[in-house]
């Protein structure tokens, strides 16, 4: 899969991941792109350098399926390995589900990101119109889960001391039928 990504074999506008031995190819929605853009703007406004913030870049997980989160924030000393980074360098991940009640985002990623100690996992759900912010990672997920409706601010402080404040009032929404 890494070779395919490096050679540019992914059609434009699609996100491709290998998850539980399956190749998942999902077209990105405008809502996903706009939400990620808004979050990226907030992260940059917090003074976090663009070299530490990216989307759809391969994150490796030892002994597990790798992932390409919608948005990733890494630490100061994160080491780039060709076109990927280690999950051990990740401070926060943001995902925007491409379908309602997406099991990958709400179950499997919660378990994996928590197990690998990613401090913050945020799901911005255009179907539910809520942001779910998870913290206090542990072996099977997260100890703290806070749901906030779109329109309310969401904030967290990274292990580096950087505080990220996100205005969710501009997050786009989507109907449950894919509209």
Phi and psi in degrees as a GROMACS rama.xvg file:
@    title "Ramachandran Plot"
@    xaxis  label "Phi"
@    yaxis  label "Psi"
@TYPE xy
-59.419  -40.1681  UNK-2
-62.5323  -42.1029  UNK-3
-61.3701  -43.5465  UNK-4
-63.9162  -46.7124  UNK-5
-62.8647  -32.3728  UNK-6
-83.5687  -2.58564  UNK-7
74.9341  29.4008  UNK-8
-83.3426  10.5206  UNK-9
-96.7154  127.368  UNK-10
-60.3514  142.536  UNK-11
-57.7877  137.482  UNK-12
88.372  -0.520384  UNK-13
-112.982  151.196  UNK-14
-115.024  129.498  UNK-15
-122.263  129.998  UNK-16
-137.866  152.474  UNK-17
-101.383  121.802  UNK-18
-136.913  123.998  UNK-19
50.8339  41.5061  UNK-20
78.802  0.426241  UNK-21
-108.244  142.778  UNK-22
-89.8584  122.172  UNK-23
-111.846  119.776  UNK-24
-118.95  113.583  UNK-25
-123.379  127.611  UNK-26
-70.9745  141.506  UNK-27
-81.3756  138.817  UNK-28
-88.8765  158.026  UNK-29
-58.6491  -36.6786  UNK-30
-61.3559  -39.9007  UNK-31
-63.6116  -47.2466  UNK-32
-62.5553  -45.22  UNK-33
-64.9383  -42.0048  UNK-34
-63.7653  -47.1636  UNK-35
-60.6155  -40.0152  UNK-36
-62.1041  -43.157  UNK-37
-63.0669  -42.9601  UNK-38
-66.8522  -41.9822  UNK-39
-61.005  -40.158  UNK-40
-60.9375  -41.8309  UNK-41
-65.6287  -39.9004  UNK-42
-64.8224  -43.5937  UNK-43
-66.8333  -35.5425  UNK-44
-64.7562  -23.5874  UNK-45
-77.8  -1.56823  UNK-46
90.2522  11.8771  UNK-47
-84.2456  125.556  UNK-48
-62.1621  144.603  UNK-49
-60.2852  -25.733  UNK-50
-66.8324  -13.529  UNK-51
-105.407  3.78476  UNK-52
-131.917  125.18  UNK-53
-158.309  163.725  UNK-54
-124.95  148.179  UNK-55
57.8466  33.7817  UNK-56
-105.326  138.79  UNK-57
-63.7645  128.673  UNK-58
-114.536  125.193  UNK-59
-91.9443  140.36  UNK-60
-124.296  111.3  UNK-61
-54.7798  125.731  UNK-62
74.7539  6.37982  UNK-63
-135.041  173.357  UNK-64
-65.3695  137.413  UNK-65
-74.7158  169.949  UNK-66
-142.057  160.804  UNK-67
-131.415  79.5583  UNK-68
-58.7022  156.753  UNK-69
-59.9158  -37.7646  UNK-70
-149.106  136.044  UNK-71
-131.914  139.109  UNK-72
-118.543  126.848  UNK-73
-112.41  166.249  UNK-74
-74.517  173.641  UNK-75
-57.9134  -40.6231  UNK-76
-98.2634  18.8766  UNK-77
-59.1952  134.793  UNK-78
-105.36  119.287  UNK-79
-73.9168  133.759  UNK-80
-119.44  95.2375  UNK-81
56.8992  -110.399  UNK-82
-111.154  31.8536  UNK-83
-144.116  170.055  UNK-84
-134.743  157.399  UNK-85
-82.6249  145.839  UNK-86
-60.6313  -22.2572  UNK-87
-68.7122  -17.2983  UNK-88
-94.1172  -5.47407  UNK-89
-84.8803  129.651  UNK-90
-98.5434  -34.6124  UNK-91
-153.622  148.763  UNK-92
-132.292  141.208  UNK-93
-123.28  132.033  UNK-94
-124.985  145.843  UNK-95
-120.916  110.35  UNK-96
-59.2839  142.27  UNK-97
-94.4115  -5.69465  UNK-98
-149.461  157.265  UNK-99
-61.8487  142.458  UNK-100
52.2391  42.2647  UNK-101
-61.6155  112.609  UNK-102
-61.0456  -34.7941  UNK-103
-61.402  -46.4526  UNK-104
-75.1199  -40.427  UNK-105
-90.0784  -16.1647  UNK-106
-123.801  -65.2498  UNK-107
-64.9002  -43.6307  UNK-108
-68.8002  -35.0764  UNK-109
-58.8332  -47.9555  UNK-110
-64.5394  -47.0546  UNK-111
-66.96  -49.905  UNK-112
-63.4107  -38.5168  UNK-113
-65.2298  -46.8172  UNK-114
-58.4782  -35.4351  UNK-115
-92.4146  8.44053  UNK-116
75.8441  24.4291  UNK-117
-72.5421  117.612  UNK-118
-58.5546  -40.7636  UNK-119
-132.339  131.125  UNK-120
-126.669  119.423  UNK-121
-116.962  129.711  UNK-122
-112.087  118.13  UNK-123
-101.826  104.805  UNK-124
-101.668  107.833  UNK-125
-71.4283  -14.9459  UNK-126
-83.5189  -47.0599  UNK-127
-81.2312  -18.4591  UNK-128
61.8334  40.1151  UNK-129
-136.358  155.991  UNK-130
-111.061  127.449  UNK-131
-108.143  117.28  UNK-132
-110.094  120.964  UNK-133
-110.736  140.729  UNK-134
-146.063  179.238  UNK-135
60.1045  63.0369  UNK-136
-63.9305  147.72  UNK-137
-147.31  -176.272  UNK-138
-58.6773  -24.8161  UNK-139
-123.523  12.6904  UNK-140
153.186  -128.294  UNK-141
-134.269  142.725  UNK-142
-82.1965  -23.3659  UNK-143
-126.137  126.246  UNK-144
-131.862  122.066  UNK-145
-123.734  124.237  UNK-146
-100.088  133.357  UNK-147
-130.16  129.197  UNK-148
-68.6652  148.422  UNK-149
-53.6245  141.899  UNK-150
106.202  -22.7938  UNK-151
-98.5468  145.519  UNK-152
-71.1616  151.39  UNK-153
-128.471  135.536  UNK-154
-143.232  155.82  UNK-155
-156.911  155.538  UNK-156
-113.338  119.651  UNK-157
-69.9061  163.082  UNK-158
-59.7983  -20.8941  UNK-159
-79.9659  -5.9673  UNK-160
92.497  -6.09879  UNK-161
-76.2491  131.329  UNK-162
-101.624  126.008  UNK-163
-109.663  124.285  UNK-164
-116.917  125.703  UNK-165
-117.8  124.513  UNK-166
-86.2063  110.842  UNK-167
-90.5976  1.58207  UNK-168
-67.171  -18.3567  UNK-169
-97.5001  -0.963895  UNK-170
-65.4299  128.556  UNK-171
-74.4969  155.436  UNK-172
-118.31  164.567  UNK-173
-139.884  146.592  UNK-174
-73.3538  158.443  UNK-175
-67.2281  -9.19938  UNK-176
-100.3  13.044  UNK-177
87.8044  14.1306  UNK-178
